[in-house]
């Protein structure tokens, strides 16, 4: 175990201005410290990197919120007189989510001089893939801990540094919803779409949108309010993360269950995707930080939503395999996950025959009825 008091003494400049531009000790100050005897007759100078403090902030320098890219800064000192290349790989653990332990972040490689103390930085995307574990994670709200830093120096065995300041941090709530997506590649082939699945989903939820408010209950007369898509209408910002390989079929059982089982396999979950809806746990602690699950398959006509699982499955209509209609299905089914009923008082709106509305027919606008919007909410804050 290293002496933390010694570490604090040696980097008092860094800790007093942590989060501001680096305040590093001078070479003369470093040379005056009793870090070991490098005089005649001693072995060649060694490289001994030591992580002494970390800081985790959002992209603007404020505390992070759900959906932020994290800005991770590590203060590292060399306890030896040698210099060379060092690779650090931080490990992240969540207090809120199960199976979210010692998740490996991207490595940071840099050069560290003899007796040098310096800061190194890493930007962490809100979706983290630990390739070695075959698991995918989302940085949802809650308490986290940088549970260790793997230290890699050429010619030396790997070590894990766990004794440093600033390891614990919190990600605050926001309007972000983490939407996990699994898909069958033929879903996109059949509609001639060649973009990424994430782009497809983003385009679907950014489609021109209107909400119809009737003059009186059940009336076909009323006013329209325009929005820049479903997310704008709901006051949310979905972050999509898609993985392929879905091979659902009518012979394989329930489509929602097949999608949930595939999510377990490709995201590395400990069980098939489902939620404890009765207790309001819409963001299940076993889902690695993801909020809801979407399955895209051409094997299903139309779509289905299984609220008790937190899963929606969007298929295609054989009579209309257009991009517009397919994205309308995706938005319709997600509406159910947000609490919308199956049908509105009137036909021709997103939750009941949205393809029939004149604004959709003429301009491909997705039109919602106010009755649906009134009961929809973000359940994943």
N, C-alpha and C positions, 0 to 999 in steps of 0.2 A: 504494500500500500504506500503510495507516495505521501509526502508531507504536504498537506493542503496549506498549512501556514506558510511554508516556504514558497509554494506556488503563488500564493496571494502576494507575498512580498515581492516576488520577482516580476509580477505583471500588474502591480498596482496601477500603473499608467493606463493599461487596457481597461481594467475593471472600473476605474473612476469615470471613464468616458464611454462606457459600453453602449453601443448603438449609434455613436457618433463617429466621425472619421478617426481612424486608428491613432492611438496615442501610445507609441511603442517605446520601449527602453532604448537608450543609446548603446552602441557597442561597448563604450567605456564602462557603463553601468553593468552590462552583462558580464564583462571580463572580471569585474570585481567580486563576483558572487562565487561562493564555495561550491562549485558544481563537480568537483573531482580533481584529482591530480593528473595533469597532462604533461608533467615534466619528463626529464630523461629517464629512460629505462621502462617507461610505461608502454602498453600496447598501442597500436595505431589509433588515431582519433576515431571515435564511434559516432554513429548517428542514432540518437535516442529521442524520437518525437514524442511529445506528451501533450495531449489535449487538456487544457486547463479551464476553458469556459466556452459556452455556446450561447447563441442568441437566435431566437426564432421570431420573425416579424412578418407582416404582410407586405405587399409590393410597394406601398406608400410609406413604409416605415412605422405604421401603426400596428396595433395588435391584430393578428389574423382573424378573418371571419370565414365561414363556410364558403368554399369555392375559390378562395384566394390561392394564388401561387405563393408558396412559402419562401422567404428569403432566410436561409440558414447561414450563420456566420460562426466559425470556430476559431478560437484563439489557440495557437499551437506554439509550444516552445521546444527547443532542442536542448536536452540535458547533456548532450555530448558535444565534443569539439569538431566532429566530422560533419561533412555536408553531403547532400545527395537528394535523390528523388523519393518522395513520400506519397503514398496513396492512402486516403482515408475514406471509409465507407460507413456513414452513419446508420444506425439501427433505430427504428421507430416502433413504439408500443402504444396502443390505445387503451385507456381505462374503460371506455364505453363499449367497445366492440370485442366480441370473442374471436379467438384465432388471429388476432391482430397483435402479434408479439414478435419483437425483433425483426420487423420488416425491413429489408435491405433497401436503402435509397441508392441513388447514383453515386459513383465514386468521385472523389476530388483528388487530382494528381498535381503536385507542385514541387518546387525545389526549396529545401530548407538548409540554410547555412549553419555553420558551427555556432553554437550558443545563441542562435537567432530565435526571436519570438515574432510571430507574424499572424495575421488574420487571413483566413481563406473562406470563400463563400460558395454557396450552392443554391440554385433555384430549384424548388421542388414543385412539380405540377400537382394539381388537386387529385389526379388519378395516378396511383402508384402501382407498378407491376413488379413484383418480386419474381424474376424469371427462375431463380434457383428453386424456389418453393412452388412455382407454377400457380401463383395466387395473384388476384387483382384486388385493389383496395381503393376506396374513395376517402378523402380527408374531410369527413363530416364533422359537425360540431362536437365538442367534448374535450376532455382532458387527455393530454398526450405526454409522453416522456421519451426523450432521446436516451434509450436504454443502454446504449454503448456505441463505440466507434471502433470499427475494425481498422487496425493499423498495419500497413503493408510496406515493409522496407526490403529492398532486394537483398537476398542472401540471408534473411532472417525469417524465423517462423512467424506466421500471423499471430497477432495478439489483439485483445479486445480491451480498450480503455473504457472504464465505467465510472471513473472518479473525476468529475469535472463539475463546474458550476453552471446553473441555468438550464438543466436538463428538462425540467417540467414546464409545460406551456399549455395554453387553452385556445381552442378555435371556437369563436363565438358564432351564434346562429346568424343566418342571413336568409335572403329570398331564394337561394340556390336549391335546386332539387337534382340529386344525382340519379339519372335514369340509365340503368343497365339495359343493354340491348343484345339479344342473340338472334342470329338470322341464318336463313338458308340462302346461299348465293343466287339460286335460281329465282328467288323473289325479285331481285333487281334485274336479272336477265330478261324476265318476261315482260317487264315494262320498259326495257331499253335504257335503264339508268346506269351510267358509268361513273358516277361520283362515289365518294366514300359513304358508308352507312351513316356515319356521324353527320356528314353534310346533308344527306337525305332527311334525316330526322330534324336537323336545324331548319331546313327549308320548310318542312311540313308545319312546324310550330311557329314559323315566321310568316305564314301565308296571310294575305290580306284578310282581315276578320271584321265582322260587324256583330253587334248585339241589337236585337229587335226588342223594343219595349212597347207593349200594346197600350192603347189608350185606356182600355178597361180589360179585366180578366177575360181571356178567350177571344178578344177582338183581333181582327186581321189588320186593323188600322193602328198606326203608331209611329214611332220614330226609330231611327237607326244611329248607333254610335260606332264610329270606326276605331279599330285598334290595329297595331302592327303585329298581329299574330296572337296565338293562344297564350303564350307566355306574358305578353303585354297585357292581355285581358285579365289574366289571373294574378298579375303582379309577382311572377316567379321568373327564374332564369334556370332553365334546365341545362345540365352538363351531361352530354351523352357519351357513353363508352360502349362500343360494340365489339362483339366477338362472334365469328362465324361458326360453321360446322353443324348448325341445327338441321336435323333430318326427321322432323315430326311428320306423322301421317295419321290418317283416320284409323288405320289398323293398329296404331301404337297406343291406344287409350286416349284419355283426355288430353286435348292440346295444351291446356294450361299446365297440366302435370308434366307433360313431356318438356315443355319450355323450362319449367322449374328444375327438372332433373338435369337438363343440359347446362343450365346456369351453374348448378353445383359443380359439374365437371370442369367447365372452362374457366370459372372464376375461382376455383379451388375452395368452395364453401364446405363446411362440415356436414351439411345436410341439404336436401332439396329445398328450393326457395318456397317459403310460406311465411305467414305473419300471424301474430296473435292479435287479430283484429278486435276481439272482445275487450282487450285491455288497452286498446289504443296504441299498440306498439307497431305502428305502420312502418317505421324504420327499425327493422328487426336487428338485434345485436349480433345475429349470426350471418348477416349479409355483407360483412366487410366494409360497412359504411355506405353502401348503395341504398337508395330509397325505394325505388320501384323497378319493375322488370317488364320489358317489352319483348315479345317474340314476333318475328317477321317470317311468314311462311306462305308460299303460294298454294300449299296443299289444303288450306282452309278457305272455304267460300265465305266472304265477309269477315267477321271477327268475333271474338268472345272476350269477356272480362270476368275473372274469378276473384272477386273482392276478398274472399277468405284466404286467398293465397298472395294477394298483392301483385297479380300477374295479369297482363292483357296480351292477347294474341291477335295480330292483325294479318288478315289474309287478303285475297283479291277476288274480284268478281269476274267470272269467265266472260261475261257479256261486256265488261268494261275494264280492261287492263291498262287504263291510262294512268299516268303519273298523278293527275289531279284526284281521281277517285281513290287511288290507293292511299294517298296522303290523307284524304278525308276520312278513310277508315281508321288510320292510325290516330288521328286527332279525336275522332269519335270515341274510340276505345279508351284512350287516355282520359277523356272526359269522365268516363265511368269511375276510374280510379280516383278522380278528384271529387266524386260524389254525385255526378249528374245522373238523373233517372234515364230509363231507356227511351222514353218518348216525351215530347212536349205536348201541350194542349193542341197545337196545330202541327200539321205535317209541313215538311219543307225546311227544317232547321237541322243543325249538325247532329243533334241527338235523335232525329227521326226524319229520315229522308232528305238530308241536306243537299243531295245532288239535284233535288227538284226545285229548289228556290231559284227564282228568276235571276238573282244577283250571282248565284253560282253558275247558272246556265250561260249567262251573258259575259260575266267577268271573272268567273272562278273564285269568287269571294266565299269564304266559309262564314255562314250566318248562324249565330246562336240565338236562342230564345231566352229572354230575361229569366223565365221560370227556371231554366237549367242553371244559369249563372248564380241565381240566388241561393242555391243549395251546394254549390261547389266551394271547395276550400283547399288550401295548401295544408296537407296533413303531415308534412315531413319537416317542419321547422326545427 
